[in-house]
Amino acid sequence: MKPKVIVPAGKQEEVFMTLNDVAEVRFIPLTDRERLFEELRDAVALVADTAPIDEELLERAPKLRIVARFGVGYDNVDVEACTRRGIYVTYTPNVLSDAVADLTIGLMLCLSRNIIRADRYVRSRWAVEGGFNFPLGLDLEGKVLGIIGLGRIGYAVASRAKAFSMEIIYYDIVRKGEAEEKLGVRYVEHEDLLRSSDFVTIHVSLNEKTRGMIGERELKLMKPTAYLINTSRGPVIDEEALVKALKEGWIAGAALDVFVEEPLPLDNPLTKMENVILTPHIGSATKETRRRMALVDIENIRAVLEGRVPPNLIPEQRGKTFMR
Ligand code: NAD
């Protein structure tokens, strides 16, 4: 009997199928917990999307040896519980940074040039009203871009923003000397970044310190003309405070790819607001990037099936070997 590998239904199925030479690959929607629990009884590897990988789930998976996250944020995985059980946790860093950075720049351009609103204007009002009755946009040149979290994705955003001749500042818990030197980005304290940026873009991982790091106080520090972009994780922003900020004009607008609750409920007030752009968590969603992410997961799963330590362990597990 081949070892069983569970993959979220619809995720790069043709790529994951290539594991069939050494494994029995099963495609299951991970939101269907009862079915997943049933399948997990004899599974050796689980490819994880953003659905919770928690203690209750791990208890049903006595043979599991690897949780291969299809992505780079693993805040949905109970890492401590996996480590205690000798289960490797891997992720797919680097291969998706360019795709998320591209989306971030795309959102910044949509905000600065009103591209989404312009599309709606052409479809419904331009010919009816005649003339040109559309708000002017803003140049990016010379504007201050504040990056919160200058990691892999933050760095890729900074290198793109340079091409727009923006002034780039960043805040991170770790000083990034190499990026400062190579890209000419300047380190500032968190509050200074919020006060002086025309665009604030968030690229931190979600952890206990970053949860809610942009709340009412932080939004009030921002310029009323500034825009906020979030392609990291929804809970980094206090969403209720953001709704208030957008309604009351503390900031000019926002673009969000991630939300506290996903899919974003249709009755969420954000869906009714004109000064916000919403995308459905598509940061890494390009054909090339998703394929690369699947190949990284496959490499990690193959390593475990062959008795080796997987190459892309999350930082908390680096240097660990689980013998089973
Ligand atoms: P990374 O680990 O390379 O970068 C994160 C950076 O945040 C690091 O430099 C770290 O020092 C910094 N940081 C951590 N805690 C901080 C704090 N309290 N204050 C300030 N800085 C802090 O990760 P990455 O590969 O750049 O990815 C960043 C995040 O982007 C992921 O964790 C994930 O949640 C999100 N992401 C979203 C999508 C999407 O589809 N929208 C896709 C991929 C990744």
Residues whose N, C-alpha, C, O or C-beta is under 5 A from the ligand:
A	BS01	NAD	V72 G73 V100 G149 L150 G151 R152 I153 G154 Y171 D172 I173 V174 H203 V204 S205 L206 K209 T210 T231 S232 R233 D257 H281 I282 G283 S284
